[in-house]
Amino acid sequence: MTVNTVGSTTTLYPVTSSLAASTSTGTIGSNTTSSTSAGARTTSVVAKSSSATANITSSTTLVYGSASSTAKTVVSCTTPSACVTPSSCTTPSSCTTPSACTTPYAYLLHMGTDAQKEVEQALVNLGFDDKVDSNFVGAFDNFRKFVGMNKYDPYGVEVVNKLREINDEISGYPNLKKRLSDLGFYNSKSDLNVDEKSVEANSAPGNILKAMENFCRVYNKEFDISDLKKTVGQIKNIHIKYKEVLNSEKTDDAMEELGVLYSIQKVNFAKSWVFLKEGMGFSDKLASAVMANWYKEGGFSESNLQDTGEDNDLIDLDYDYQTYDAKGFGIMQWTLSSRKDNLLNIAKDMDSGVGNINVQFATFRDEIGEGGLINSAWKDVEEENNLRDYTTEFMLKIEIPADQSPAAQQERVDVAKTIYEYMEGIL
């Protein structure tokens, strides 16, 4: 059934509410319209079909199918934000003070139980709340802001409709969450605000829309909330390529020759190759040179803290991330406070932790980009045209390790040659 309230049209949810005793009752069938009397305070309307329409000028009790439903109308207040409660605004001209509003989303809050549960479950499905019956209005408002509906909608009608639309669409992509999880962008056990100082690899948001937005940021795609299908297709494409690299015999051969022992290293090797090739558009030689340095720096571990001689663990989950401690961290061993600050800020912006590899990819993209912290050094790397020089320039101008001896340089060149030997032509 369609309900027209105060000049707007919205699809009716099964709701229950009324304000006064009924003064008139009517029945409307398929493809018909019934309007309430201007003088009636409450009008009961029985709808036999979902195509029926009721035009409401006061509070109207509706029966849709077998379930009784009510639309509690906010009368004709032209400044809804002034209405303290929906029923209090009986004279449009009296609603002129926006600051008087204490009940936002009147439509939302006056739904019946079943309808509210539907909206709450949609918020949970999308990751704007972690459970039904928690901060309902707060989660709803976060959704409104995220999808860009910044014009205040005190009734909540348009936002509810957008929420249902997006939830229905996302539900139609059964493999989406799994693909984003495989790529490290999504964690179903997280909420919208992950601790940005988390050094754990799975410190990704549980908000599916934020995960999609982060994917676009890392892979240099446009995120358009009105065209989610396009982003879903891009995610599928990158996931296919990631699986291709991860399951390649050549990847296994490269891991064996490099002496890689842990599965997380192989996973991050595959993610790094796909990111550098597909996300950054690097040649095989340049990608191999960068990854050789990442291997010698962080061992393909996004949670690796600088080795001290006493603590040489590959994964350091007990590290209390600080930007000023001069301790290298992550796949690139970010050490300088300015660069660790940048990593932390990007983690916060992505609702993820510093230990998430996609945060580190996004930081690398940001640093070498125009105006980035290492843009000038990166230009020196780009000017080279062979594997050896790519590798040594990246080492000496960007990584700047303590040991810059010819022997140390040769070690990285040898790693780059191994990666290139096995990965050339893959993607």
N, C-alpha and C positions, 0 to 999 in steps of 0.2 A: 504494500500500500504506500502511496505517496502522500506526504503531509506538507501543506504549504503554510508556513508560519511567518507572520509579519513580513510578507513580501519575499520570503526565501523559500526554496524547495529543498526538502531533505527526505531521504528514504527512512521510513519509520523503523525503529528497532522495537522489539517486544518490550514495552515499558508499562508501568502501572503507577498512576497518580491522578488526583483530581482535587478541585478546590471547593466546589460547592455542590449542592443538590442539583440533579439534572432538571433542566427546564424543558428540554425537547429531545426527542430521539428520532433518528432516521436511519434508513438502511440504504447503502449504495452498492450497486453491483459492479460488474466488470466494465471498465472504460467509462465510468460515470463520475460525476463530481458533485459533492455536497458542500455547501457553505454554512457556517454557523450564523445564527441570528446576531445582529449587532447588539441587541439588548440582552442576549442570553449570556449567563456567566459560565455555565457548563453545558455542553451539548454532547450527548452520546451518539456515536456513529458506528454502525456495524458494517464492516467491509467484507464482502464475500469474495473479493478477488484482489490479488496483489497489484492489479492495474487500476484499482479505484483511487480516487483523489479526494482529499478533504481539505478545504480552505478554511483555516482557523483564524478567528479574530478574538477568541477568548480561550480559556482552558477547555480542552475537548477530550472526553473519554472515548477511546476507540477500541473496537473489538476486531481483531485481525485473525481470521481463521478460527481456531478454537481457543486461542489465548487472549485474555483481556489486555488491552494496551492503552496507554494514555500519553498524549503529548501535552506537557505542561508548558503552555505558551508564555513567552516573555512579552506579551501584549504588543504594543507598537512603539516601544521606547526607541527613539532614534539615536540615543547615546547610551548604548547598553552598559558601558563600563561604569555608568553612574548608578546602576541598579544594585542595591545592596543584596536583595533577594529577588528572584524572578517575579514573584507575585506582588512585590511592593510598588512596582511602577505602574500605576493605574492611569496616570496622566502624562502623556509624552513630554509635555513642556516642563514637567517637574524634574526630568532627568537631565541635568545640565552640568553636573559636577563630577567629572571623571574620577577625581581623587576619592570619591565616596565609595567606590567599589571595593567590596570585601569578599565577593563570591565570583571569581572568574569561572568561565566555562559553565555557565548555568545549565545549558543543554546537557552537557556531559554529566553533571552532578545530579540531574533530575531524571536520568534514565532509570529504568527498572533494574532489578538485580541481574537478570540474564544478560541484558544489553551491556551493563557495566562489566560483567565477567568477560564478555566477548572482547571488549576494548582492552581490558587488562591483559587478557591472554595474548592479544596481538602485540602489545607492548613487550611482553615476556618473549614471544617468538622472535621479535626483531632485536631483542637485547637491550631495550631501554629500561628494563626493570628485571630483577632476578626472580621475582615471584609475584603471584597474584595477591592482592590485598596489601601491598606495601605502600610506597609513596605514589599513589595512583595519579594525582594531579601533577606532581612534580615530574614523573616520567612522561606524562602526556605533554607537558610543556617543553621538556627536552626534545621530544619528537618534533613538536611544532617548530622549534628553533632549527633543528638539524635539517629539516626539509625545506627551510627557507620561507616558511609562512610567517614572516615577521610582522605583518599587519595584525594587530591585536584582534583576536576573534573571541570575544567574551562568551559567546554561546558555545563555541567549540564545534559547531556543526560542520564547517568546512574541514577542520582538522580531523574530526572523526572519519569523515568520508575519505580523506587522503590516507589515513592510517589503515583503513580497511582495504583500500585499493592497493597499497604497497604490500601489506601483509599477504593479501591474496596472490599478488604477483610473485613475491619471494617464495611462498609456499609451493608455487608451480615449478620451482627449480630445485628438485630434490637432492642434486649433487653439489649445489653451490657451497654450502657450509663445509662439506668434506674437502672440496678443492681448496678453499681458502685456508682451511686448517692445515692441509698438507703443505701449502706454500708458506705457512707461518704467520698468516694475517689474522687468523680468527681462533679464539679459544672459547668454547661453549661454557666453560666453567668460570669465565671472567665476567666482570660487569663493565659499565661504560667508562669507569675511571680507574684504570690500572695505575699502580704506583710507578711513576716514571723512573724511579731509582732502582726498580727491580732488575736484577742481573740474570733472571731466569729466561731461558730461551722461549718459553711459552707465554711470556708476558705480553699477550695480544688481547685486544678488546673482544668482549662477547657480543658486541653490537655489530650485527651483520652489515648494516649500512656503512658504519665507520670502517669496517674491514674492507669493504669495496672501495671506499674513498681512499684508504691507505694504499691499496693495490694500485690505483690509478696514479697516485703520487710517486710511487716507486718505479712504475713502468711507463711513466710519462704519458698517461692517457687522460682524457678529459672525463671527469665524473659529472654526470648529469642525472639528477634525481628523477627527471621526467623520462629518461631513456635508460632504465636499468638493464634492459635486454641487451643493449650494446656492451655494457660492462661485463655482464654475465658471459657473453660470447668471448670477450677478450681474456677473461679469467680461465675459461675452458681451454683456450688456445695455449696460454702460458703453462697451464697445468699439464697438458699433453706433452709439451716440450720438456718440462721438468721430469716427467716420468720417463721420457725417452732417454734423457741423459742419465738419470738415476739408475735405470735398468740396462744401460749399455755395457757390453763386455769391455769396450775400450775404457770406460770409466773404471771398471774393476781392475783392468791392467794398469792404469795410471796409479790407482790407489796402492796396488801391490808394489810397484816400483818406487813410489814415494815413501813406502813404509807406513802408510796410514793404518791405524789399528782399530779405530772406533767408528761405529755406524754414523754417529752425529757428524763426523768429519766428512764422510761420503755424502751425506744429505746436504751439508752446507757447500760442499764442492759443486754438487749439481745445481743448487740454488744460485751459487755465485756465477757459474758459467752461463746459466740462462739469463740472469740479471744483466751481466756485462754484455752479452750478445744481443738479447732481445730488448732489454730495457735501456741500455746505453748505446747500442749500435756499434760496439767495438769490433775491430777485426780479430781474427783468431790469434794473431801474434800479440796484439795489445792486451787482449783478454788474458792470454797466457802469462804475460809479463806481470800484470796486476795481481793475478792469482798466485804467482810464485812468491811475490812479496807478502801477500796475505798469509800464505802458508808458513813462511819463515817468521812472520810476526806473531800471528795468533793461532797457527795450527788449524785453521778452518773451524775455530771454536768461538762463537759469539760471546761466550761467558768466561773467556780466558783472561786471567789477571797476570800481569807481568811476572815472569819467573824471578825468583830471588836467590836461587841456589838451595834454599831450604824448602820452599814451596814451589814446585814445578808442575802442579796439577794443570790438566787441560781445561777443566771446568771448575770455576771457583764461586760456588753459590753462596759462600759465607762472606763474600766481599761487600763491605759497606761503601757503596759508590760515592766518591767525593770528587769534585772538580778541581780541587787545589792540591791534591796529595802527590802529584807528579808520578802516579803509577799508571803504566800503560794498561789499556783494557780493550777487549773486543778483537774482532778480526783484523783491525788495523792498528791495534794497540794505541788508541787515543791517549795521549799523555799530557800535552799542554793544556792549561786551564781553559784557555779560550776555546779550544776544540772540544774539550770534554763538556764545557758549558753548552756548546752548540748541539752536541749529541743529546744532552739532557733536555734541552728545549724542544728538540724535534721529537724526542720520545713523548714528552708531555703533550705536544700538539697532535700526536698520533694516538693518544690514549693507550700507549704501550710502554714497556720498560726499556731501559738502555741495553738490556741483554737480548732484545729481539733483533734477529738478523735483518729484518726489513727496515727497522729504524736505522741500523747501521748502513744499509744500502742507501736509504734516503739521505743520510748525513753525508755519505761519500758524494752523492749526486749534488747536494747543496754546496759542499766545500769546493768542488772543482768547477762549479758553474760560475757564470759571470758575477763578479763581486764576491765570490766565495773566499774562504780563509786561505785556501791553497791554490787559487785559480792561476796565479802567476807561475807557480812551480809546475802546475799541470800543463800549462802551455809549453813549457820546456820539454816535457815528456812527449807531448803530441807532435812536436817538431821532428822527433826521431822517426826512423823508418825501418828499423830492424829489431829483431827480438832481443839481442844483447843490449842495445842502447835503451830500448824501452824499459828493460828490467833494471839496469843500473841507474838510469835517471830517476825512475820512480823510487828506488832505494835511497839515493843520495839527496834528492830534492824534496821528497814527500815523507817517506818513512824515517829517514835520518837516524838509523840505529847507532849504538855506541861503537860497534865494530864495523868500520867502513873499509877495511883492508881489501886488497885485491882478491885474497882468498875468500873473504866473506861475499864479495861481489860475485865471484865465480860460482859459489854455492847456489845463489839465487838464479843465476843464468842457467845452471844445470837443471834446476827445478822447472824453470820456464820451458826449457827444451823438452823435458819429459812431458809436461802438460800439453805442449803444442804437438808433440809427436802423436799422442793418442787422441787428442780432441779436435785436431784440424778437420774441418768439414762437417763437424757435428753442430748443426744449426747454422 
